Amino acid sequence: MPRYKLTIEYNGQPYVGWQSQTGGGSVQDVIEAGVKSFCGTDVRVYGAGRTDAGVHALGQVAHIDLETPVRTDTLRDAVNSHMRPHPVAIVEVEEVPDTFEARFSATGRQYLYRIINRRAPLTLDRHQAWLVFKQLDASAMHDAAQMLIGHHDFTTFRSTQCQAKSPEKTLDVLSVSRYGEEIEVTASARSFLHNQVRSLVGSLKLVGEGRWTKRDLEKALKAKDRTFCGPVAPPDGLYLMKVDYK
C-alpha cells in the first residue's frame, strides 16, 4: 500500500479548522472528500498539526495511504480538481516510505503572524491579517521576544483547552520585523502548544503599544498562569508556513 506525502495550502477563513469535527466544515473533510472522489474509497488524511478555525497554511503537510500506486502529479491534479471551488490546494505530492508520518516524523514547525499596522480598514488583506490601529514599536516587540526563546514552561501562553501532556516547549525562533505598514512575527519550534503563537503575539502587541515592558512579558512567562497572558491575537493573521523533516 503506497504512502504519499501531501504539501497543502489553504485559506482557513471558511473552515472550522484543520481537524474533522461533528457537523463537518474542516479542511481535512475537504481533502478526504477530494481523495474519495478520485479513488472511489474512503481514505484517511493524517495531518502534521491542527490549525484552528480561521488559521491559514502555505505549507501544511499530511500523508495518505492508497490501495494502488498512482503518479504523484496525477494525484495532485485530480484531487485539486475534485476540491474546487474550495480554497484548498495540494501544491506537491511525494511518495514516501510507510515509516513516514506527517505528525510524528516532523522535526520542526514554522509559523508566520501578519499584523497590518495602519488606520485604514483592510480590503485585500481582510481575514488575512490582524489590523491594529495604534502605532506599534516593532523593535521593542522583537527585543522583548528574545527572552522567550529557549526551553520554558509556557503555561501562561497556553489555551486552557490545550491537550498537550506538558506545558514545557523549546522555542527556537521568535522574531518581529516591520516592512512598511506590515509587521511580521516569525516563530519556529519542534512543536507548539494550543494557541501558543497567537497568545505570544497578543502579548507582544502590548509591548509594541507601550502598555507592557520587556519585564512585564518576563513576569507573565514566569507566572505560569493563563490569567497573566495578554489578549489572544485573532486567527486571521496566522499562517503555518512549513513543517520540517529530516
C-alpha positions as CSV (number, residue, x, y, z in Angstrom):
1,M,0.0,0.0,0.0
2,P,1.8,3.1,-1.2
3,R,2.1,6.2,1.1
4,Y,2.0,9.8,-0.2
5,K,3.2,13.0,1.5
6,L,1.0,16.0,0.6
7,T,2.1,19.6,1.0
8,I,-1.1,21.7,1.3
9,E,-2.1,25.3,1.1
10,Y,-5.4,26.7,2.3
11,N,-7.3,29.8,3.3
12,G,-8.6,28.9,6.7
13,Q,-11.3,31.6,6.9
14,P,-14.3,29.5,5.8
15,Y,-13.4,26.4,7.9
16,V,-13.8,25.2,11.5
17,G,-10.1,24.3,11.4
18,W,-7.9,21.5,10.1
19,Q,-9.4,18.6,12.1
20,S,-12.6,16.9,11.3
21,Q,-15.4,17.7,13.7
22,T,-19.1,16.7,14.1
23,G,-21.0,18.6,11.5
24,G,-18.1,18.8,9.1
25,G,-16.7,22.0,7.7
26,S,-13.0,21.3,8.2
27,V,-10.0,21.4,5.8
28,Q,-9.4,17.7,6.5
29,D,-13.0,16.9,5.4
30,V,-12.5,18.8,2.1
31,I,-9.3,16.9,1.3
32,E,-10.7,13.5,2.2
33,A,-13.8,14.1,0.0
34,G,-11.5,15.1,-2.8
35,V,-9.4,11.9,-2.5
36,K,-12.5,9.8,-2.3
37,S,-13.9,11.4,-5.4
38,F,-10.7,10.5,-7.2
39,C,-10.1,6.9,-6.0
40,G,-13.6,5.8,-5.0
41,T,-12.8,4.7,-1.5
42,D,-12.7,6.4,1.9
43,V,-9.1,7.5,2.7
44,R,-7.9,9.0,6.0
45,V,-5.8,12.1,5.7
46,Y,-3.3,12.4,8.6
47,G,-2.1,16.0,9.2
48,A,1.2,17.2,10.7
49,G,-0.7,19.5,13.1
50,R,-4.1,21.0,13.8
51,T,-4.8,24.6,12.9
52,D,-7.7,26.5,14.4
53,A,-10.7,28.0,12.7
54,G,-9.6,30.9,10.5
55,V,-5.9,30.0,10.5
56,H,-4.2,29.6,7.1
57,A,-1.4,27.4,5.7
58,L,1.1,27.6,3.0
59,G,2.9,24.5,4.0
60,Q,0.7,22.1,5.9
61,V,1.8,18.5,5.5
62,A,-0.3,15.4,5.5
63,H,0.0,11.7,4.5
64,I,-2.4,9.2,2.9
65,D,-2.2,5.6,2.0
66,L,-3.8,4.4,-1.2
67,E,-4.6,0.8,-2.3
68,T,-2.9,1.1,-5.7
69,P,0.1,3.3,-6.9
70,V,-0.6,6.5,-8.8
71,R,1.6,9.1,-10.4
72,T,2.3,11.9,-7.9
73,D,1.3,14.6,-10.4
74,T,-1.9,12.8,-11.3
75,L,-2.8,12.5,-7.6
76,R,-2.1,16.2,-7.1
77,D,-4.1,17.4,-10.1
78,A,-7.0,15.1,-9.7
79,V,-7.6,15.8,-6.1
80,N,-7.3,19.6,-6.7
81,S,-9.9,19.3,-9.4
82,H,-12.3,17.5,-7.1
83,M,-11.8,20.0,-4.3
84,R,-12.9,23.0,-6.4
85,P,-14.1,25.6,-5.6
86,H,-12.8,25.3,-2.0
87,P,-9.8,27.5,-1.2
88,V,-7.7,24.4,-0.5
89,A,-4.9,23.2,-2.8
90,I,-2.3,20.3,-2.8
91,V,0.8,22.0,-4.1
92,E,3.1,19.0,-4.0
93,V,2.9,15.2,-3.7
94,E,5.7,12.9,-2.9
95,E,5.8,9.1,-2.5
96,V,7.3,8.2,0.9
97,P,8.2,5.1,2.9
98,D,5.5,3.7,5.1
99,T,7.5,4.7,8.1
100,F,6.9,8.3,7.3
101,E,4.2,10.0,9.4
102,A,3.2,13.6,8.8
103,R,2.9,14.4,12.5
104,F,5.4,12.2,14.3
105,S,8.2,12.4,11.7
106,A,8.2,16.2,11.9
107,T,11.3,17.8,13.4
108,G,10.0,21.4,13.4
109,R,7.2,23.8,12.5
110,Q,7.4,27.4,11.3
111,Y,4.6,29.9,11.7
112,L,4.1,33.5,10.5
113,Y,1.8,36.0,12.0
114,R,0.9,39.1,10.0
115,I,-0.1,42.4,11.5
116,I,-1.2,45.3,9.4
117,N,-0.4,48.5,11.4
118,R,-2.5,51.3,9.9
119,R,-5.7,53.3,10.4
120,A,-7.4,52.4,7.2
121,P,-9.5,49.3,7.1
122,L,-8.3,46.2,5.3
123,T,-9.6,45.3,1.8
124,L,-7.3,42.8,0.1
125,D,-6.0,41.5,3.4
126,R,-9.3,41.2,5.1
127,H,-9.4,37.9,7.1
128,Q,-5.7,37.5,6.1
129,A,-4.0,39.7,8.7
130,W,-4.7,41.4,12.1
131,L,-5.5,45.1,11.6
132,V,-4.0,47.1,14.5
133,F,-4.7,50.9,14.5
134,K,-2.3,52.0,17.2
135,Q,1.3,52.5,16.1
136,L,3.4,49.6,17.2
137,D,7.2,49.7,18.1
138,A,8.4,46.5,16.2
139,S,11.9,46.9,17.6
140,A,10.6,46.8,21.2
141,M,8.5,43.8,20.3
142,H,11.5,42.0,18.9
143,D,13.7,42.8,21.8
144,A,11.1,41.5,24.3
145,A,10.5,38.4,22.2
146,Q,14.1,37.3,22.6
147,M,13.7,36.5,26.3
148,L,11.0,33.9,25.3
149,I,13.4,31.9,23.2
150,G,14.7,28.7,24.7
151,H,13.1,26.0,26.9
152,H,10.4,27.3,29.2
153,D,7.1,26.4,30.9
154,F,4.7,28.3,28.6
155,T,1.6,27.7,30.8
156,T,0.8,31.5,30.5
157,F,0.7,31.3,26.8
158,R,-1.3,28.0,26.5
159,S,-5.0,27.6,25.9
160,T,-7.0,26.2,28.8
161,Q,-8.2,23.6,26.3
162,C,-4.7,22.5,25.4
163,Q,-4.3,18.7,25.5
164,A,-0.5,18.6,25.5
165,K,0.9,16.5,28.3
166,S,3.4,19.2,29.3
167,P,3.4,23.0,29.1
168,E,7.2,22.9,28.5
169,K,8.3,23.7,25.0
170,T,11.6,24.9,23.3
171,L,11.1,28.0,21.2
172,D,13.9,28.2,18.6
173,V,12.9,31.4,16.9
174,L,10.7,34.3,17.8
175,S,11.4,37.4,15.7
176,V,9.5,40.6,14.9
177,S,10.2,42.7,11.7
178,R,8.5,45.6,10.1
179,Y,8.1,46.1,6.4
180,G,6.3,49.4,5.9
181,E,2.9,49.1,7.4
182,E,3.2,45.3,7.9
183,I,4.7,43.7,11.0
184,E,5.7,40.0,10.7
185,V,6.2,37.7,13.7
186,T,8.0,34.5,12.9
187,A,8.0,31.6,15.3
188,S,9.8,28.2,15.0
189,A,9.8,25.2,17.3
190,R,9.6,21.4,17.1
191,S,6.0,21.7,18.3
192,F,3.7,24.3,19.8
193,L,1.0,24.4,22.5
194,H,-2.6,25.1,21.6
195,N,-2.9,28.9,20.9
196,Q,0.7,29.5,21.9
197,V,1.7,31.6,18.9
198,R,-1.5,33.7,19.0
199,S,-1.0,34.2,22.7
200,L,2.6,35.3,22.3
201,V,1.6,37.7,19.5
202,G,-1.2,39.2,21.6
203,S,1.2,39.9,24.5
204,L,3.9,41.3,22.2
205,K,1.3,43.7,20.8
206,L,1.0,45.2,24.3
207,V,4.8,45.7,24.3
208,G,4.6,47.4,20.9
209,E,1.9,49.7,22.2
210,G,4.0,50.7,25.2
211,R,1.5,49.2,27.7
212,W,3.9,46.4,28.7
213,T,7.7,46.4,29.1
214,K,10.0,43.6,28.4
215,R,10.0,42.9,32.2
216,D,6.2,42.7,32.1
217,L,6.4,40.0,29.5
218,E,9.0,38.2,31.5
219,K,6.8,38.3,34.6
220,A,3.9,36.9,32.6
221,L,6.1,34.0,31.5
222,K,7.4,33.2,35.0
223,A,3.9,33.4,36.5
224,K,2.9,30.2,34.7
225,D,-0.7,31.5,34.9
226,R,-3.0,31.9,32.0
227,T,-4.6,35.0,33.5
228,F,-1.3,36.8,33.1
229,C,-1.5,36.5,29.3
230,G,-2.3,39.4,27.1
231,P,-5.3,39.2,24.7
232,V,-5.0,36.4,22.3
233,A,-4.4,37.6,18.7
234,P,-7.2,36.7,16.2
235,P,-6.7,33.7,13.9
236,D,-6.8,35.8,10.7
237,G,-3.1,36.7,10.7
238,L,-1.7,33.2,11.5
239,Y,-0.1,31.0,8.8
240,L,1.5,27.6,9.1
241,M,4.4,28.2,6.7
242,K,6.4,25.0,6.8
243,V,6.8,21.6,8.5
244,D,10.4,20.3,8.7
245,Y,11.5,16.7,8.3
246,K,14.9,15.1,8.3
